[in-house]
Structure formats: structure tokens, C-alpha cells
């Protein structure tokens, strides 16, 4: 009960998003600096420091000027679905018909639609620990139960087919929800292992859902392939937020088997009516040659940041056990650093770093239970000079290294 209002159990099951709690503290510190403070360096939020490409911005202006601001079909405008389809062919060499692509109000809406379409009350969904916290909450909101399976650096913090087989419970397990590349680790599933995982799931009549919102920001050809090339039954979630740098535009998409399209359409019609019309018309310009060239230039910049920052963290004793092959994160073991600072865990460490070095980072608390108290997530979605300054501050704080 809250002030006499009965709150639904499903809402009470949703834990706070601790990433945002840290972000609020960092914003407060930045707006109310203490004597001797330096400007806060924000390495806590997974948002590109780049914004929408110029052609995308111009397309949005045209859409408003031309009155393209009314409801669209719930599945999205046909030209955008066609361009996403063409992007899969040109980028990955995979044929994904536009009819199977559902444009959504961000990847979050895509995940919610998929979970509502596929998960019954009490269904279990297997996912790795650590993983993005909202994924397990989408399962919970659909009355399912997320089963987080501990993973290790040796398996790139991703599930194995053997783990899926071992944790599958006939009559209870509905499927798997994976992410490749992953938040918080920036690591991907090897394509061979993903095929094996999907084989286990398919044999048991389950569903394979995979979050591919960072797929465009892959740096290793071994991993930078969409799971949609494996089987049409795989359900993929993607977004315009990360590779296309349109975070606040709230636009994403979902790729589903043909049979699921009308089901998802009904849900979308009732829950959202349609994605933003302006964002959809603007996103058409994402696939123009000039825009793609810019995104590739920015992808190279993200890789350069990773190539500087991860070795620097290792030199400081903030060991990143697996080099991220995508996204813009570094999942670092902070246990030795906690001992140096005399703090108990990654939560206390994050606040100590904010207080004493004015660097905002994310403790592992949000991402699961598997040694997350000993890990922190750094976001490298900031400029190289900011990352260099952050390393210098951490070196002064921790002593030695770098």
C-alpha cells in the first residue's frame, strides 16, 4: 500500500534501476560541486556522445514541415521496414523480409511486445548473469520468471548450450533471452555456440530471443553477425539508439517469424498505436550513404576509445577479463581496487570514485548476482580526452599503474 493506494504485485516485483540512482547522485554532484571539485566525467550511462546524423535531423525537420506527424500503421511505415530489410542484406548478407519487421517505440517496446506475445504466467526464461536488468523485468512484467544463470569470463559472460540444457525444465522453461553484444560486458556469443543454444531451445519447443541493439557497434568480424542468419524462428530486438545515435527518438524494431506478425500487431495497436511518426520519417535518412559513412567513422572512434581505455584499466588493476568485441562498455573487476580504498564492494567503490575523483561509474549491483558486487561497468561512450582524464584521475586515486 502506498498512501492508501494498493500497488499491483507485478509493479512491486520490479526492482529499482540502480544505474539511475547513481546517475542522480552524479548529476547532483555536478550541479552542486564541492570545493576543489573538478567537472564530473560521466562514464556511467550507456548513451553515445554523438547525436543523430545531419541528414536524419534534416529529415525530421522536413517531416514536421510537411505535416508527416499523424498516426502511422502499428507495424511502422512501409518505407522504413523496407530500408531496415535492405540494411540486413547489405550489412550482414542476410535476407530479412520487410513483412517480418515491426517498427517499435524503442527496443524497450520491442522487448515488451515479444514478452507479452510469448510468455505465459509462470513461464521461466533463461538468461545470463550478468545481463541488462530491464530484460529480466520485461519477463517479470509479462508474469514470467527470469532465471539468471551465472557465467564466467572463460565463456565471455554468455550462456553456453550446455547450461541451457542443464537448466531447462520441461513444462516450465519457455526459452532464452540473450544479448549479443551484451550490456554490461560488451561481449558477444560465438556464432557456433549460438547455433548450439538455439538447437537446444528448438528441440524443446522453446523460443530464442536475442537483443542485438549493439550489433552495429561490433569490432570483430568473428562476432559481428546477426542471429537472424541462423533460423527464421529466432526473434531479434534492435534499436536506432546505439549505432544510429538516436537515443531520445525512441525508435527500435523487432524481427519475428511470419506467424507472430499479426499477434504483435494487435498488441502494438492496443498498447502504443504506433511509433513516433516524426522519428520514423527521420530514420529513413539513417540508411543513406552519407549517414552510413558517418556511422562507420563513429564506430571506428568507439573502437579507438576501447583500445585506449581497456588496457589503461588493466594497468590500474581494474582488470577487464574479456576484451569487449562490441558496444561501449568495460566490465571491470574492482575487488583489488576496493581493498586499496578500504571499501566493501562495487557499490561503495562507485560512490568513492565519484566523491574523490569526480568520475561517475556504474556498480555491478543492477546486472545480477554472479560476482557483481566485485565488478563495475565503465561506459566508453565519451570522448577520448575525457577518457584520458578519467584514467589520470583514477591513477591518482588508486596509485601506480598506467
C-alpha positions in Angstrom: 0.0 0.0 0.0 1.2 3.5 -0.8 -0.7 6.4 0.8 -3.8 4.1 0.8 -3.4 3.0 -2.9 -2.9 -0.7 -3.5 0.0 -1.3 -5.8 -0.1 -4.3 -8.1 2.3 -7.2 -7.2 3.8 -7.1 -10.7 4.9 -3.5 -10.1 6.3 -4.3 -6.7 8.4 -7.1 -8.2 10.3 -4.6 -10.4 13.4 -3.6 -8.6 14.8 0.0 -8.7 17.1 0.8 -11.7 20.2 1.4 -9.6 22.1 2.8 -12.6 19.8 5.7 -12.4 20.3 6.2 -8.7 24.0 6.6 -9.3 23.3 8.9 -12.2 21.1 11.1 -10.0 23.9 11.3 -7.4 26.4 12.2 -10.2 24.1 14.9 -11.6 23.7 16.4 -8.2 27.4 16.4 -7.6 27.9 18.1 -11.0 25.3 20.7 -10.3 26.4 21.4 -6.7 30.2 20.9 -6.7 32.2 20.9 -3.5 35.3 23.0 -3.0 38.2 21.6 -5.0 35.9 19.5 -7.3 36.7 19.1 -11.0 34.0 18.7 -13.6 32.3 15.3 -13.3 33.3 12.8 -16.0 30.2 10.7 -16.8 31.3 7.1 -17.6 28.1 5.6 -16.1 25.4 5.9 -18.8 25.3 3.9 -22.0 24.4 6.7 -24.3 26.6 7.7 -27.3 28.0 11.3 -27.1 27.2 11.6 -30.8 23.7 12.7 -31.8 21.6 11.9 -34.9 23.3 12.3 -38.2 22.8 15.7 -40.0 20.7 14.0 -42.7 18.5 12.5 -40.1 18.0 15.8 -38.4 17.1 17.4 -41.7 14.6 14.6 -42.5 12.9 15.3 -39.1 12.6 18.9 -39.9 11.0 18.1 -43.3 8.6 15.7 -41.7 7.3 18.3 -39.4 7.2 21.0 -42.1 5.3 18.6 -44.5 2.8 17.5 -41.8 4.0 13.9 -41.6 3.1 13.8 -37.9 -0.1 11.7 -37.8 -0.6 8.1 -36.8 1.2 5.5 -38.9 0.5 1.8 -39.2 1.2 0.0 -35.9 3.9 -2.1 -37.7 5.6 1.1 -38.9 5.8 2.9 -42.2 6.5 0.5 -45.1 9.5 2.5 -46.5 11.3 2.2 -43.1 10.6 -1.5 -42.9 12.0 -1.9 -46.4 15.1 0.1 -45.6 15.8 -2.0 -42.5 15.4 -5.1 -44.6 17.9 -3.8 -47.2 20.3 -2.9 -44.4 20.3 -6.6 -43.2 21.1 -7.6 -46.7 23.9 -5.1 -47.4 25.5 -5.2 -43.9 25.2 -8.8 -43.0 24.3 -10.6 -46.2 21.1 -11.9 -44.6 17.6 -11.8 -46.2 15.0 -10.5 -43.7 11.8 -9.7 -45.5 10.2 -6.3 -44.6 6.9 -8.1 -43.7 8.7 -9.7 -40.7 10.0 -6.3 -39.3 7.9 -4.5 -36.8 9.0 -0.9 -36.0 8.5 -0.1 -32.3 8.7 2.7 -29.8 12.3 1.9 -28.9 13.9 -1.5 -28.2 12.1 -1.4 -24.8 8.7 -1.6 -26.6 10.1 -4.4 -28.8 11.1 -6.4 -25.8 7.7 -5.8 -24.1 5.8 -6.9 -27.2 7.9 -10.0 -27.6 7.4 -11.0 -23.9 3.7 -10.3 -23.9 3.2 -12.3 -27.1 5.2 -15.4 -25.9 5.3 -15.7 -22.1 2.5 -17.1 -20.0 2.2 -16.7 -16.3 4.9 -18.7 -14.5 7.0 -19.4 -17.6 10.7 -19.4 -17.0 13.1 -17.6 -19.3 16.8 -18.4 -19.1 19.4 -15.5 -19.3 23.0 -14.9 -18.4 24.2 -13.4 -15.2 25.4 -10.6 -15.6 22.9 -9.1 -18.0 20.9 -5.9 -18.6 18.5 -5.6 -15.7 15.5 -4.4 -17.7 15.5 -7.6 -19.7 14.5 -9.7 -16.6 11.9 -7.0 -15.6 10.2 -7.3 -19.0 9.9 -11.0 -18.4 8.5 -10.3 -14.9 6.0 -7.8 -16.2 4.7 -10.5 -18.5 4.1 -12.7 -15.4 7.1 -14.8 -16.3 10.2 -15.6 -14.2 13.7 -14.7 -15.3 16.2 -17.4 -14.4 19.7 -15.8 -14.3 22.5 -18.4 -14.8 25.9 -17.4 -13.6 28.5 -17.0 -16.3 32.3 -16.6 -16.3 35.0 -14.7 -18.2 36.0 -18.0 -19.8 32.6 -18.2 -21.5 32.7 -14.5 -22.4 29.9 -13.9 -19.8 27.5 -15.6 -22.1 25.3 -18.7 -21.8 26.5 -22.0 -23.2 24.3 -24.6 -24.8 25.3 -27.0 -22.0 24.0 -24.5 -19.4 20.7 -24.1 -21.3 20.3 -27.8 -21.5 21.1 -28.3 -17.8 18.7 -25.5 -16.6 15.8 -26.3 -18.9 12.8 -27.6 -17.1 10.2 -29.2 -19.3 6.8 -27.7 -18.7 8.3 -24.6 -17.1 11.0 -23.2 -19.3 9.8 -21.1 -22.2 13.1 -20.1 -23.8 16.1 -17.9 -23.6 16.7 -14.2 -23.7 20.2 -13.4 -24.8 22.1 -10.2 -25.7 25.0 -10.1 -28.2 26.9 -7.8 -27.8 25.9 -7.6 -24.2 25.4 -4.9 -21.7 27.3 -4.7 -19.3 30.2 -6.7 -20.7 30.4 -5.7 -24.4 30.9 -9.3 -25.3 29.1 -11.4 -27.9 28.2 -15.1 -28.2 30.3 -17.0 -30.7 28.1 -17.9 -33.7 28.8 -21.6 -33.3 27.7 -21.5 -29.7 24.6 -19.5 -30.5 23.7 -22.2 -33.1 24.1 -24.8 -30.4 22.0 -22.9 -27.9 19.2 -22.3 -30.5 19.3 -26.0 -31.3 18.7 -26.9 -27.7 15.9 -24.4 -27.5 14.3 -25.5 -30.7 14.4 -29.2 -29.8 12.4 -28.4 -26.7 9.8 -26.3 -28.5 11.0 -23.1 -26.9 11.8 -19.6 -28.2 15.1 -17.8 -28.7 15.0 -14.1 -28.2 18.2 -12.1 -28.7 18.8 -8.4 -28.0 21.0 -7.1 -30.9 20.8 -3.4 -30.2 24.6 -3.1 -30.1 25.2 -5.3 -33.2 26.0 -2.3 -35.4 28.8 -1.5 -32.9 30.8 -4.7 -33.4 34.6 -4.6 -33.8 35.4 -8.2 -34.5 34.1 -10.0 -37.7 34.0 -13.2 -35.8 31.1 -11.9 -33.7 29.5 -9.1 -35.7 26.8 -11.2 -37.4 23.1 -11.2 -36.8 21.5 -14.3 -35.3 18.8 -13.9 -38.0 21.1 -15.8 -40.3 20.7 -18.9 -38.3 17.0 -19.5 -38.3 13.8 -17.6 -39.2 12.4 -18.7 -35.9 14.8 -16.6 -33.9 13.4 -13.3 -32.6 15.7 -10.3 -32.8 15.3 -7.0 -31.0 17.2 -3.9 -32.4 17.2 -0.2 -32.0 18.1 3.1 -33.6 19.6 4.3 -30.3 23.1 2.9 -30.3 24.7 2.5 -33.8 22.4 5.2 -35.3 22.7 7.5 -32.2 19.0 8.3 -31.8 18.5 7.5 -28.1 15.8 10.1 -27.3 13.9 9.5 -30.5 12.6 6.2 -29.0 12.6 4.1 -32.1 13.5 0.4 -32.5 12.4 -2.7 -34.2 11.5 -6.3 -33.8 12.0 -9.2 -36.3 9.6 -12.1 -35.7 8.5 -15.2 -37.7 5.6 -14.6 -40.1 3.1 -16.2 -37.8 3.8 -13.8 -35.0 3.4 -10.6 -37.0 -0.4 -10.3 -36.6 -0.1 -11.2 -32.9 2.5 -8.4 -32.3 0.5 -6.0 -34.5 -2.6 -6.5 -32.3 -0.6 -5.9 -29.2 1.1 -2.8 -30.6 -2.2 -1.3 -31.8 -3.6 -1.6 -28.3 -0.6 -0.6 -26.3 1.1 2.1 -28.4 -1.0 2.7 -31.5 2.2 3.4 -33.4 5.8 4.6 -33.0 6.6 8.3 -33.4 5.8 9.3 -36.9 8.5 12.0 -37.0 11.1 9.6 -35.7 10.2 7.1 -38.4 10.4 9.5 -41.3 13.7 10.9 -39.9 15.1 7.3 -39.6 14.7 6.8 -43.3 17.8 9.0 -43.7 19.9 6.7 -41.5 20.4 4.4 -44.4 21.6 7.0 -46.9 25.2 6.5 -48.0 26.4 9.7 -46.3 24.8 8.7 -43.0 26.2 5.2 -43.1 29.7 6.6 -43.8 29.4 8.8 -40.7 28.2 5.9 -38.5 31.2 3.8 -39.7 33.5 6.7 -38.8 32.0 6.9 -35.4 32.2 3.2 -34.9 35.9 3.4 -35.6 36.1 6.2 -32.9 34.3 3.9 -30.4 36.8 1.2 -31.1 39.8 3.6 -30.7 38.3 4.6 -27.3 38.1 0.9 -26.3 41.6 0.2 -27.5 42.9 3.0 -25.2 40.7 2.6 -22.2 40.6 -1.1 -21.5 44.4 -1.6 -21.4 44.6 1.5 -19.2 42.1 0.0 -16.7 44.1 -3.3 -16.7 47.2 -1.3 -15.8 45.4 0.3 -12.9 44.4 -3.1 -11.5 40.8 -2.7 -12.6 41.0 -5.8 -14.7 38.7 -6.3 -17.7 38.9 -10.1 -18.0 37.4 -10.2 -21.6 38.2 -7.6 -24.2 34.8 -6.2 -25.3 34.2 -7.0 -29.0 31.3 -4.6 -29.3 29.2 -1.8 -27.7 30.9 0.7 -25.5 31.4 -0.9 -22.1 34.1 -2.3 -20.0 33.2 -4.8 -17.2 36.0 -4.5 -14.7 36.9 -6.5 -11.6 37.2 -3.9 -8.9 37.9 -6.1 -5.9 41.6 -5.2 -5.6 40.7 -1.5 -6.0 38.1 -1.9 -3.3 40.8 -3.2 -1.0 43.1 -0.2 -1.8 40.4 2.3 -1.0 39.1 0.3 2.0 35.5 -0.1 0.7 33.4 -3.2 0.8 32.1 -3.6 -2.7 31.4 -2.1 -6.1 28.5 0.0 -4.8 30.7 1.7 -2.3 33.6 1.9 -4.7 31.4 3.7 -7.3 30.5 6.3 -4.8 34.0 6.7 -3.6 35.3 7.3 -7.1 32.5 9.9 -7.6 33.3 11.6 -4.4 37.1 11.5 -4.6 37.8 11.7 -8.3 34.6 13.1 -9.7 34.3 10.2 -12.1 30.8 8.6 -12.4 30.8 4.8 -13.0 28.1 2.1 -12.6 28.4 -0.6 -9.8 27.6 -4.2 -10.7 24.5 -4.3 -8.5 22.0 -3.9 -11.3 23.3 -6.6 -13.5 22.7 -9.8 -11.4 24.2 -11.8 -8.6 27.2 -13.6 -10.1 30.2 -11.7 -8.6 28.5 -8.4 -9.5 29.5 -7.0 -6.1 33.1 -7.2 -7.3 32.6 -5.6 -10.7 31.8 -2.1 -12.1 30.8 -1.1 -15.6 32.6 1.8 -17.4 30.9 3.3 -20.4 33.4 4.4 -23.1 30.7 6.4 -24.9 32.6 9.6 -24.1 35.3 11.5 -25.9 38.9 10.2 -25.9 40.2 13.3 -23.9 37.5 12.6 -21.3 38.6 9.0 -21.0 42.2 10.0 -20.8 41.4 12.5 -18.0 39.4 9.8 -16.2 42.3 7.4 -16.3 44.6 10.1 -14.9 42.2 10.7 -12.0 41.8 7.0 -11.3 45.6 6.6 -11.3 46.0 9.4 -8.8 43.2 7.9 -6.6 44.4 4.3 -6.8 48.2 4.9 -7.1 50.6 3.3 -9.6 49.8 1.8 -12.9 49.1 3.3 -16.3 
